[in-house]
Amino acid sequence: MIFKFSARESSSFSESFLINDILSIILTNVNVRKPGFLLVSCGSLFIIIHRRVLSIMKTVWNKTQGEQREALFAFNEAYKHFISVCKTERECVRETVRLAEDNGYRDLNEVLAAGAKIQAGDKLYAVNKDKDIALFVIGSEPLEAGMNIVGAHIDSPRLDLKQHPIYEDQGLTLLDTHYYGGIKKYQWVAHPMALHGVVFKKDGTRIELNIGEDENDPVVGISDLLVHLSADQMQKTGAKVVEGEDLNVLVGSIPAEGGEEEKEPVKKAILALLKEKYNIEEDDFLSAEIEVVPAGKARDYGLDRSLVLGYGHDDRVCAYTSALATFAMENPQRTSVCLLVDKEEVGSNGASGMHSHFFENTVAEILNAMGDYSELKVRRALQNSKMLSSDVSAGYDPNYPSVNEMKNTAFLGKGIVFNKYTGSRGKSGCNDANPEFIAELRRIMDEEDVMFQTAELGRVDQGGGGTIAYILANYNMEVIDAGIAVQNMHAPWEIVSKADVYEAYRAYVAFLKKA
């Protein structure tokens, strides 16, 4: 194949193709007939380029045309709905249960209560604390032989109300919050916000709260200091521009009628409103789980509608694509599993985090209901499994190129991202995937024509992060991080490429089917 370009284009071409890599290839690969290499012409100059280098320019958009592109856009319309209605982990579980039941899945607890035997082809789901969900498609091979698992987290950075949140200050009533997950606090002010959550009263009554999403709802938010009086604030570091204790949500300013003698008349009026409309009293905040999240639906982003702007792409974009890939499985050889968990953003601890024994216990219950239980078989089932830790990666941003090492960076529109390792400060706290497993994944992706890229999380010592990968790897299973490139990660509004969303779905299907 001959690839030609004009002299006028050669400068941008060199920049796109990483000239150092091209020169290296020219020096070490002079046989133009060697498989995997291309002869490139620039006027009278001919150079040899490896196909892998050439693929740097290629995107998922280049290979999706006609019906396939229509399918790509349709898939993202459904995803936009999911991300718009799933702004808490509980909402994610509820919506995933709805989708699972629409696809023929049964509640594992109901199956166990009925004493039914589980067998190959069965589709099951198990819910933990209303914050985790596991989907299973039982394979024809014994469970002891292992499972193919795609696992994501469904918690996202946000602001949580404190247990004693409500107070009044100079005629304004506010709600005190504690931020959840790693955020740049200054990004979370001066935005319209919504209140999502659940309140449990002493008698066990459960009250669902969702204020700010309907177009007729009011929104709330956190004020920012006007620029005219920001001389001192502007001298602070980014970490201190807005302090955590200053993330207080304004919710009202009208005093209660006849409340001139009241110490906190506006607070009284807001509490009366909550009592009248939602049957919530001040003490009920003690047993509430209320999250402050960005208000509004996910939207198309970019003039060409190629991107999606939404809250919580990290990591619900991987949760959705993982679940949809599992729904696509019918009578697999190896059992297919989708695992969606809580608390990843704060260390995966607690009863709903990946460190809990929910998944292990669920596997044991299934083995027992198959009439094939033993502790040893549970351990073998976990050890013999393979997993894609479906979590997002940092997408290259032309506005901030210096934090990336370009050869090992994830780009929007270029397919699913495999991160061999994450961590920070010398890979600390990471899962470092085995090359044997990566080689298998390369083969599967190529066989299924899935575009993929590999990346690290920025330059060495620039920062870092972690996922649930290392926790599952503790069972001795093969695990690698595999997800979607995201811009604005952990900001109220994040950005993903529609091409990557669809290609990640295809990658998860390929893995579940062939690993």
Backbone torsions as a table, in degrees:
resi	resn	phi	psi	omega
1	MET	NA	132.1	176.8
2	ILE	-106.3	126.9	177.6
3	PHE	-112.9	118.2	-176.5
4	LYS	-112.3	146.6	173.0
5	PHE	-148.9	156.7	-175.4
6	SER	-79.2	162.1	177.7
7	ALA	-60.3	-34.1	-179.8
8	ARG	-63.0	-31.1	-177.4
9	GLU	-88.9	-10.6	-169.3
10	SER	-64.7	-30.7	-179.2
11	SER	-65.3	-50.8	179.6
12	SER	-65.8	-33.5	178.8
13	PHE	-61.5	-46.0	-178.8
14	SER	-61.8	-40.7	179.9
15	GLU	-63.2	-42.7	-177.5
16	SER	-66.8	-31.9	-172.8
17	PHE	-96.9	8.0	177.9
18	LEU	58.2	85.9	-168.4
19	ILE	-55.9	-32.7	179.3
20	ASN	-62.2	-40.2	178.5
21	ASP	-65.1	-40.5	-179.0
22	ILE	-64.3	-45.3	179.6
23	LEU	-62.1	-39.7	177.8
24	SER	-60.3	-42.3	179.8
25	ILE	-65.4	-41.1	179.7
26	ILE	-60.7	-41.3	-176.8
27	LEU	-71.8	-29.5	-172.1
28	THR	-108.3	-11.2	-176.8
29	ASN	-135.0	88.2	-175.8
30	VAL	-96.5	-4.3	-179.7
31	ASN	-89.2	101.6	-175.8
32	VAL	-68.4	-15.6	179.8
33	ARG	-87.6	-3.8	-178.5
34	LYS	-63.6	130.3	-179.5
35	PRO	-55.9	139.3	177.5
36	GLY	93.0	0.5	-179.8
37	PHE	-118.7	152.7	-179.4
38	LEU	-121.6	146.0	173.8
39	LEU	-93.1	123.7	-176.1
40	VAL	-116.4	134.0	-177.1
41	SER	-111.7	131.3	173.6
42	CYS	-131.6	92.7	-173.7
43	GLY	64.2	-120.8	178.4
44	SER	-90.8	-1.9	-178.0
45	LEU	-95.1	130.8	175.8
46	PHE	-117.4	131.3	175.3
47	ILE	-130.4	160.6	-176.7
48	ILE	-108.6	129.6	-176.9
49	ILE	-126.4	130.9	176.9
50	HIS	-69.8	144.7	-178.0
51	ARG	-59.3	-32.2	-179.8
52	ARG	-65.6	-36.7	176.2
53	VAL	-68.5	-42.0	178.7
54	LEU	-58.8	-33.8	-176.8
55	SER	-67.7	-12.4	177.2
56	ILE	-58.1	-35.0	-179.4
57	MET	-79.4	-22.9	-173.0
58	LYS	-78.9	142.8	174.8
59	THR	-125.1	170.4	176.7
60	VAL	-59.4	-33.3	-179.4
61	TRP	-60.4	-34.1	-178.4
62	ASN	-63.5	-27.8	-174.6
63	LYS	-105.5	-2.3	179.6
64	THR	-110.0	112.6	179.7
65	GLN	-132.6	163.4	172.6
66	GLY	57.4	-128.3	-175.6
67	GLU	-62.4	-35.0	-179.5
68	GLN	-66.5	-38.6	177.4
69	ARG	-68.7	-37.3	175.4
70	GLU	-60.6	-41.7	178.0
71	ALA	-64.1	-37.9	178.6
72	LEU	-60.5	-48.5	-178.9
73	PHE	-67.8	-38.6	179.0
74	ALA	-64.2	-40.4	178.2
75	PHE	-59.3	-41.3	-178.2
76	ASN	-72.8	-26.8	174.2
77	GLU	-62.8	-43.2	177.7
78	ALA	-65.9	-38.2	178.3
79	TYR	-64.7	-40.9	179.4
80	LYS	-59.5	-38.0	176.6
81	HIS	-63.7	-46.0	-179.0
82	PHE	-58.4	-50.8	-175.5
83	ILE	-68.0	-23.1	179.7
84	SER	-78.9	-31.9	-177.7
85	VAL	-99.5	-5.9	-177.7
86	CYS	-115.9	83.4	-177.4
87	LYS	-108.3	-0.2	171.6
88	THR	-134.6	165.0	179.3
89	GLU	-64.6	-35.2	177.9
90	ARG	-65.1	-41.1	178.1
91	GLU	-65.9	-36.1	176.7
92	CYS	-62.9	-44.1	180.0
93	VAL	-64.1	-45.2	-178.9
94	ARG	-60.2	-44.3	-179.4
95	GLU	-69.8	-36.5	178.8
96	THR	-67.5	-37.5	175.2
97	VAL	-61.2	-43.7	179.2
98	ARG	-59.8	-46.5	179.5
99	LEU	-64.5	-40.0	-179.3
100	ALA	-63.2	-45.7	-179.7
101	GLU	-65.2	-34.8	175.4
102	ASP	-63.7	-24.2	-179.4
103	ASN	-101.2	16.3	172.4
104	GLY	88.1	15.3	178.9
105	TYR	-84.7	147.9	178.6
106	ARG	-115.6	150.0	177.9
107	ASP	-68.9	122.5	-178.6
108	LEU	-57.9	-39.3	-179.6
109	ASN	-61.3	-38.7	178.3
110	GLU	-68.6	-38.0	177.5
111	VAL	-63.6	-44.0	-179.7
112	LEU	-66.8	-40.8	-179.7
113	ALA	-63.3	-32.4	179.8
114	ALA	-80.9	-7.5	-179.5
115	GLY	71.0	20.2	-178.6
116	ALA	-75.2	149.1	178.0
117	LYS	-88.4	134.1	178.1
118	ILE	-87.8	136.8	-178.0
119	GLN	-142.1	172.9	-178.5
120	ALA	-55.1	137.6	179.8
121	GLY	95.1	-15.6	179.9
122	ASP	-66.9	144.1	177.5
123	LYS	-117.0	121.7	-171.6
124	LEU	-133.5	154.2	169.3
125	TYR	-135.3	148.1	177.8
126	ALA	-129.9	134.4	-178.2
127	VAL	-114.5	139.6	178.9
128	ASN	-124.2	118.6	175.5
129	LYS	57.4	18.9	-175.4
130	ASP	62.0	15.8	-176.8
131	LYS	-126.8	-11.8	176.4
132	ASP	-128.5	151.8	172.9
133	ILE	-147.3	140.2	175.1
134	ALA	-122.7	131.2	177.6
135	LEU	-108.9	135.7	-179.7
136	PHE	-128.9	134.9	164.8
137	VAL	-117.9	109.2	-172.3
138	ILE	-70.4	128.6	-177.3
139	GLY	-89.1	171.5	179.4
140	SER	-76.7	-25.6	175.8
141	GLU	-76.8	153.4	176.7
142	PRO	-57.9	143.2	179.2
143	LEU	-59.7	-29.8	178.7
144	GLU	-57.9	-26.0	-179.6
145	ALA	-75.0	-8.6	176.8
146	GLY	111.0	166.7	-178.2
147	MET	-124.7	156.1	168.2
148	ASN	-100.9	117.6	-169.3
149	ILE	-119.2	133.5	165.6
150	VAL	-115.0	127.3	-173.7
151	GLY	-134.5	129.2	-179.1
152	ALA	-130.9	170.9	173.6
153	HIS	-112.2	150.8	-174.6
154	ILE	-118.1	9.6	169.5
155	ASP	-93.1	150.4	179.7
156	SER	-138.0	156.2	177.0
157	PRO	-55.1	144.5	-174.1
158	ARG	-169.5	-171.8	172.2
159	LEU	-119.8	129.2	178.0
160	ASP	-103.4	138.7	174.0
161	LEU	-68.5	140.0	173.0
162	LYS	-71.0	168.7	-178.3
163	GLN	-71.9	-28.3	171.2
164	HIS	-116.9	81.7	-169.1
165	PRO	-94.5	-27.7	-164.5
166	ILE	-91.7	133.7	178.2
167	TYR	-155.8	166.0	179.5
168	GLU	-120.9	142.6	178.9
169	ASP	-143.1	109.8	176.3
170	GLN	53.1	48.9	174.7
171	GLY	82.2	7.2	176.1
172	LEU	-121.1	136.8	177.1
173	THR	-105.3	134.4	-175.2
174	LEU	-131.5	162.2	174.2
175	LEU	-115.5	127.3	-178.9
176	ASP	-82.1	137.6	-176.4
177	THR	-127.1	164.8	170.7
178	HIS	-128.7	120.7	-175.3
179	TYR	-69.0	149.9	-175.4
180	TYR	-118.7	120.6	179.8
181	GLY	88.5	175.5	-178.0
182	GLY	-83.1	112.4	-179.4
183	ILE	-130.7	155.6	162.9
184	LYS	-85.6	106.7	-169.1
185	LYS	-60.9	-31.3	-178.8
186	TYR	-66.5	-19.1	179.5
187	GLN	-74.4	-14.7	-170.6
188	TRP	-100.8	10.3	176.9
189	VAL	-102.9	160.5	176.0
190	ALA	59.7	35.0	174.1
191	HIS	-122.6	147.5	169.5
192	PRO	-70.0	128.3	-176.3
193	MET	-122.4	159.6	179.2
194	ALA	-123.1	158.7	176.7
195	LEU	-109.0	118.6	177.4
196	HIS	-123.1	142.7	174.5
197	GLY	162.4	-162.8	-176.5
198	VAL	-141.2	142.2	178.5
199	VAL	-124.9	131.7	175.8
200	PHE	-112.2	123.7	176.7
201	LYS	-84.1	167.4	-175.5
202	LYS	-60.2	-28.9	-179.8
203	ASP	-83.6	4.8	179.0
204	GLY	93.5	-5.8	178.5
205	THR	-60.5	133.7	-179.9
206	ARG	-105.5	129.4	-179.7
207	ILE	-120.6	120.9	177.2
208	GLU	-86.7	137.4	-178.2
209	LEU	-122.5	129.5	175.4
210	ASN	-152.1	96.2	-176.4
211	ILE	-121.5	119.8	175.5
212	GLY	121.0	-3.4	-178.3
213	GLU	-97.4	-38.4	176.7
214	ASP	-68.6	142.9	-177.2
215	GLU	-62.3	-19.1	177.4
216	ASN	-92.9	-4.3	178.5
217	ASP	-77.3	152.4	166.2
218	PRO	-76.3	160.5	171.1
219	VAL	-115.5	166.2	177.0
220	VAL	-124.3	-177.0	179.2
221	GLY	175.6	178.7	-178.2
222	ILE	-115.7	126.8	-177.4
223	SER	-74.8	159.5	174.7
224	ASP	-122.4	158.0	-179.4
225	LEU	-75.5	132.6	179.6
226	LEU	-63.3	144.8	-175.2
227	VAL	-62.3	-27.6	-177.7
228	HIS	-64.8	-23.3	-178.4
229	LEU	-119.8	28.8	-172.4
230	SER	-104.1	18.3	-176.0
231	ALA	-56.3	-47.9	-179.8
232	ASP	-71.0	-42.0	-178.1
233	GLN	-60.7	-39.1	-175.6
234	MET	-70.5	-11.0	176.8
235	GLN	-87.3	-9.2	-177.8
236	LYS	-80.1	160.7	173.3
237	THR	-73.3	162.8	-179.9
238	GLY	-56.2	-34.8	-178.9
239	ALA	-68.8	-19.3	-174.3
240	LYS	-115.4	-2.3	-179.6
241	VAL	-56.0	-43.4	172.2
242	VAL	-124.8	124.5	-179.2
243	GLU	-86.8	153.6	-179.8
244	GLY	-57.3	-39.0	-179.2
245	GLU	-73.3	-8.4	179.0
246	ASP	-95.7	3.3	179.5
247	LEU	-85.3	67.4	-177.2
248	ASN	-106.0	133.2	-170.1
249	VAL	-95.2	121.8	178.4
250	LEU	-77.9	125.6	-176.2
251	VAL	-125.5	-6.1	180.0
252	GLY	179.7	162.5	-179.1
253	SER	-149.3	3.4	179.6
254	ILE	-93.8	123.4	179.2
255	PRO	-74.1	157.6	176.6
256	ALA	-64.3	146.2	178.4
257	GLU	-63.5	135.8	-179.8
258	GLY	67.8	21.1	-175.5
259	GLY	-100.0	25.7	-177.1
260	GLU	-59.2	-31.0	-178.5
261	GLU	-90.6	-5.8	-179.1
262	GLU	-70.3	143.8	176.5
263	LYS	-70.6	-38.8	-178.9
264	GLU	-132.6	73.1	-173.7
265	PRO	-67.3	-32.7	179.9
266	VAL	-72.7	-42.0	175.6
267	LYS	-58.8	-41.7	178.9
268	LYS	-60.9	-41.5	-179.5
269	ALA	-66.5	-40.3	179.1
270	ILE	-66.3	-41.2	178.0
271	LEU	-64.4	-37.2	177.3
272	ALA	-64.9	-39.1	178.0
273	LEU	-63.6	-44.6	179.4
274	LEU	-63.4	-37.2	178.7
275	LYS	-67.6	-45.0	-176.8
276	GLU	-68.2	-43.7	-172.0
277	LYS	-88.8	-32.9	-173.3
278	TYR	-125.5	-1.9	-176.4
279	ASN	59.2	36.9	178.3
280	ILE	-108.1	128.6	176.3
281	GLU	-109.2	166.2	-173.7
282	GLU	-57.8	-41.9	-179.1
283	ASP	-66.1	-20.0	-178.9
284	ASP	-69.2	-17.3	175.1
285	PHE	-63.0	-21.6	178.4
286	LEU	-62.2	-33.2	-179.0
287	SER	-117.6	45.6	179.9
288	ALA	-121.2	157.0	175.0
289	GLU	-133.0	88.2	-173.7
290	ILE	-115.6	126.4	-175.5
291	GLU	-112.4	136.3	176.0
292	VAL	-96.9	117.2	-174.7
293	VAL	-131.9	161.1	177.4
294	PRO	-60.0	135.8	179.8
295	ALA	-86.9	141.4	175.1
296	GLY	118.4	162.3	-177.2
297	LYS	-86.4	158.8	169.7
298	ALA	-64.2	147.9	-176.0
299	ARG	-136.8	156.5	170.1
300	ASP	-63.0	142.7	-177.0
301	TYR	-128.4	136.2	-176.4
302	GLY	96.0	146.9	-178.2
303	LEU	-62.6	-27.0	179.5
304	ASP	-94.3	5.6	178.9
305	ARG	58.5	33.0	-176.4
306	SER	-87.0	-11.7	-174.8
307	LEU	-122.3	165.7	176.0
308	VAL	-123.8	126.9	173.2
309	LEU	-99.3	126.6	-179.7
310	GLY	-165.0	163.9	175.1
311	TYR	-88.4	132.2	170.9
312	GLY	85.7	20.3	172.6
313	HIS	-51.9	-37.7	172.9
314	ASP	-85.2	99.7	10.6
315	ASP	-129.0	26.6	-174.3
316	ARG	-72.9	-18.4	174.3
317	VAL	-66.5	-37.0	176.7
318	CYS	-78.1	-31.3	176.7
319	ALA	-63.3	-45.9	-178.7
320	TYR	-64.7	-49.0	-178.5
321	THR	-65.1	-34.3	177.2
322	SER	-66.6	-44.3	179.2
323	ALA	-64.0	-44.6	179.9
324	LEU	-63.8	-35.6	176.9
325	ALA	-65.0	-38.8	178.3
326	THR	-66.8	-39.5	177.4
327	PHE	-61.2	-24.9	-178.9
328	ALA	-78.7	-8.6	-177.4
329	MET	-82.7	130.3	175.7
330	GLU	-130.5	119.6	176.3
331	ASN	50.3	56.3	179.5
332	PRO	-73.3	162.1	173.7
333	GLN	-71.9	-57.3	176.5
334	ARG	-90.6	142.5	179.3
335	THR	-59.0	130.2	178.3
336	SER	-95.8	136.0	-177.0
337	VAL	-134.6	137.6	168.2
338	CYS	-119.3	124.2	-176.6
339	LEU	-119.5	117.8	-179.1
340	LEU	-119.0	119.5	-169.6
341	VAL	-127.8	166.5	-177.6
342	ASP	-102.1	170.1	166.9
343	LYS	68.9	12.9	178.7
344	GLU	-63.3	-36.9	-175.5
345	GLU	-68.1	-13.8	-179.7
346	VAL	-124.5	24.7	172.8
347	GLY	108.1	1.1	177.1
348	SER	64.1	26.0	-178.9
349	ASN	-92.3	174.0	176.3
350	GLY	85.2	177.8	-174.0
351	ALA	-68.6	-19.6	179.7
352	SER	-110.7	4.6	176.7
353	GLY	-88.4	168.7	-177.2
354	MET	-65.3	-22.0	178.1
355	HIS	-71.6	-15.3	177.2
356	SER	-69.3	170.1	-178.2
357	HIS	-97.1	17.7	-178.2
358	PHE	-54.3	-51.2	-175.6
359	PHE	-66.3	-46.4	179.2
360	GLU	-59.1	-44.1	179.5
361	ASN	-64.5	-37.8	-179.7
362	THR	-66.1	-41.6	176.5
363	VAL	-60.4	-40.6	178.7
364	ALA	-63.3	-42.0	179.1
365	GLU	-62.6	-40.6	-179.7
366	ILE	-67.1	-44.5	177.2
367	LEU	-58.9	-41.3	-179.9
368	ASN	-64.8	-40.8	-179.9
369	ALA	-73.1	-13.4	173.9
370	MET	-89.2	-1.7	-178.7
371	GLY	73.3	27.8	-172.7
372	ASP	-138.3	36.3	-172.7
373	TYR	-87.2	138.1	160.8
374	SER	-159.5	154.9	178.8
375	GLU	-59.7	-38.1	179.8
376	LEU	-63.9	-38.9	-179.1
377	LYS	-70.0	-32.3	174.2
378	VAL	-62.4	-46.2	-179.5
379	ARG	-63.8	-40.9	179.2
380	ARG	-66.0	-40.2	179.6
381	ALA	-59.3	-40.2	-179.7
382	LEU	-74.3	-45.0	-177.9
383	GLN	-64.2	-36.1	-176.9
384	ASN	-85.0	5.3	-178.4
385	SER	-84.0	162.0	174.0
386	LYS	-126.8	142.2	-173.2
387	MET	-139.1	138.7	163.1
388	LEU	-101.0	112.9	173.1
389	SER	-76.2	99.9	-170.4
390	SER	-80.0	89.3	180.0
391	ASP	-136.6	152.8	-172.3
392	VAL	-73.4	163.7	177.6
393	SER	-126.1	161.8	-178.2
394	ALA	-76.5	116.7	179.8
395	GLY	-80.4	139.8	178.7
396	TYR	-57.7	135.0	178.9
397	ASP	-123.2	115.4	-179.2
398	PRO	-58.7	-20.5	178.1
399	ASN	-76.6	-19.7	-177.8
400	TYR	-136.2	60.3	-174.7
401	PRO	-71.7	-21.9	-171.0
402	SER	-68.1	-18.8	-178.1
403	VAL	-82.8	-5.5	-176.3
404	ASN	-108.4	150.7	168.2
405	GLU	-105.9	110.3	-159.4
406	MET	-61.5	-28.9	-179.4
407	LYS	-71.5	-19.0	-174.9
408	ASN	-129.7	52.7	-176.2
409	THR	-127.7	146.0	177.8
410	ALA	-89.6	137.6	-178.9
411	PHE	-119.3	142.9	175.9
412	LEU	-65.6	136.3	175.6
413	GLY	88.2	2.7	-176.0
414	LYS	-112.6	20.8	171.2
415	GLY	97.0	-177.9	-179.1
416	ILE	-62.2	148.9	-177.2
417	VAL	-109.9	125.5	171.7
418	PHE	-99.4	123.3	174.2
419	ASN	-106.6	106.0	179.7
420	LYS	-56.9	-36.5	178.0
421	TYR	-151.4	159.1	173.1
422	THR	-121.9	-124.2	177.9
423	GLY	76.8	-167.5	179.5
424	SER	-160.3	165.0	177.6
425	ARG	49.1	64.9	179.7
426	GLY	78.2	39.0	177.7
427	LYS	65.8	18.4	-176.7
428	SER	-57.0	131.3	176.4
429	GLY	77.2	14.1	-174.5
430	CYS	-97.2	164.8	161.2
431	ASN	-100.0	124.6	-179.5
432	ASP	-106.1	103.5	-172.3
433	ALA	-63.8	145.3	-179.9
434	ASN	-75.5	139.7	-177.9
435	PRO	-63.9	-28.6	176.9
436	GLU	-60.1	-41.1	179.6
437	PHE	-69.2	-40.7	179.4
438	ILE	-63.1	-40.0	178.6
439	ALA	-61.0	-40.6	177.8
440	GLU	-62.8	-41.6	179.8
441	LEU	-66.6	-38.1	176.3
442	ARG	-58.5	-44.7	-179.8
443	ARG	-61.8	-46.3	-177.8
444	ILE	-62.6	-45.8	-178.6
445	MET	-63.1	-40.8	179.2
446	ASP	-66.9	-41.4	179.9
447	GLU	-63.2	-33.8	-177.9
448	GLU	-97.3	7.9	178.4
449	ASP	55.5	44.6	176.9
450	VAL	-98.7	126.4	178.4
451	MET	-79.8	130.0	179.5
452	PHE	-136.6	162.4	175.3
453	GLN	-139.5	161.1	177.3
454	THR	-118.5	150.3	-175.2
455	ALA	-157.9	163.0	165.9
456	GLU	-112.8	168.5	-179.9
457	LEU	-89.8	72.7	176.8
458	GLY	83.3	-178.7	178.7
459	ARG	-64.6	155.0	176.4
460	VAL	-58.7	132.1	178.6
461	ASP	67.4	12.0	175.5
462	GLN	-80.4	-25.7	-178.0
463	GLY	168.2	-132.5	177.8
464	GLY	148.6	-171.2	-179.3
465	GLY	179.6	179.6	-178.9
466	GLY	-146.5	172.2	-177.3
467	THR	-139.3	-167.6	176.5
468	ILE	-85.4	0.2	-172.2
469	ALA	-56.8	-46.9	-174.2
470	TYR	-66.2	-26.3	-178.2
471	ILE	-70.4	-44.7	177.2
472	LEU	-69.2	-33.5	178.4
473	ALA	-64.9	-20.8	176.5
474	ASN	-62.7	-20.1	174.9
475	TYR	-80.2	-0.3	-179.4
476	ASN	77.6	16.2	175.4
477	MET	-83.8	162.2	175.9
478	GLU	-79.8	126.7	-176.6
479	VAL	-139.3	140.7	170.6
480	ILE	-144.1	148.3	174.3
481	ASP	-77.2	131.6	-177.8
482	ALA	-146.9	111.2	-176.1
483	GLY	-154.4	-153.8	-169.3
484	ILE	-116.4	138.4	177.8
485	ALA	-70.1	135.2	-176.4
486	VAL	-129.3	136.1	166.9
487	GLN	-99.6	155.5	-179.4
488	ASN	65.5	27.2	-174.0
489	MET	-55.6	132.4	179.6
490	HIS	73.7	5.9	169.6
491	ALA	-83.7	166.1	178.5
492	PRO	-56.9	-35.2	-179.4
493	TRP	-124.9	118.3	-178.2
494	GLU	-107.0	163.6	-174.8
495	ILE	-127.5	133.1	172.0
496	VAL	-132.7	159.8	175.4
497	SER	-88.2	133.9	176.6
498	LYS	-59.8	-33.2	179.1
499	ALA	-62.7	-41.4	-179.6
500	ASP	-69.8	-36.5	178.6
501	VAL	-59.4	-47.8	-178.6
502	TYR	-68.9	-39.9	-178.6
503	GLU	-69.8	-32.4	175.5
504	ALA	-64.7	-42.9	175.3
505	TYR	-56.1	-46.8	180.0
506	ARG	-63.9	-36.8	178.6
507	ALA	-65.5	-43.3	179.9
508	TYR	-65.7	-38.9	176.2
509	VAL	-61.3	-45.9	-179.5
510	ALA	-60.5	-43.2	179.6
511	PHE	-63.9	-49.3	-178.6
512	LEU	-61.3	-33.5	-176.3
513	LYS	-79.5	-35.7	-166.9
514	LYS	-117.9	-13.8	-176.1
515	ALA	-69.9	NA	NA
